[in-house]
Amino acid sequence: MKRIVDDLFGKFDPQGFVVTVTRTIAETGSVAIEYEACGRTGDGRPYQNYYVTLLRVADGKVTEVRPHNDTAHLLKLLG
């Protein structure tokens, strides 16, 4: 997993992303966060993608993180 993350993030501008949270929904034990990330690839192309991350919470701590995004868009851009 570390290799996948390192390889993926190494293809983006090291200055990072601007992340904007657009919606949160919470119920007992779960929080869903919808957000947009904008930045640039390492070769200067613009990147914009939408994400939803589901968090499971127990005893005031996050116990599970499940991120979801448009992986086809990501792979097309990064090839």
N, C-alpha and C positions, 0 to 999 in steps of 0.2 A: 504494500500500500504506500509506504513512504516513497518508493521509487516512482510510482505513478504520480503522486502529488508533486514531487520534486521536478519530474519531467514536464508536467503540465504547467506549473507556475513558472518554470524557467523560460517558457515561450512568451511570457508577458513582460511588459515594461516593468522594471523593478520599482517604479514609483507607486505601483498598486492601482487600486480601483476606487471609484466613488460608489458607495453603496447607499441606496435609498430604500428604506422600509416603506412599503405601500399599504400593508394591512397586517394586522395580527388578530388571531382568533384563539380564545382560550376556553377550555372547559376542564373539569376535574382531571388532573393528571396529564394533560396535553396542551401544548401551545403550537399553533401553526403561524409561521412568519413568511409573508410574501415580500420579496424585495427585488430590486433591479441593481445590477452591477455594470458599471461603465468604465472602460479603460482603453488601453492600447496594447497591441501585440508587441513583441520585441522588435519587429521590423516597422512599427509605426501605424499599422492598420487599426481602425477603431474597432472596439469590442463592446457589445451590449447584449446582455442576456438577462432573462428573468428566472427567478429561483423561488422555490417554496421549501422550507425546512420545517420538519415536524420534530418537536422536542417532547420527550416523555419526562415527566417530573415526579419524583417521589421524595418525601421528607425534605422538601426545599432544595433538592439537588437535581440537576439534569442527569438522567440515567441512560438516555438514548438520543442520538441525533441522526435524523434521516433526511439528507438533502436531496432535492430533486431539481433538475434543470433540463433544458433542451440540449441534450448531448449531441444530437445530429448537427445542430448549428455550431456547437463548439468544435466538433471534429472537422466539419467543412471548412471553418475558418483556419484551423491550425494544421489541417491536413496530415 
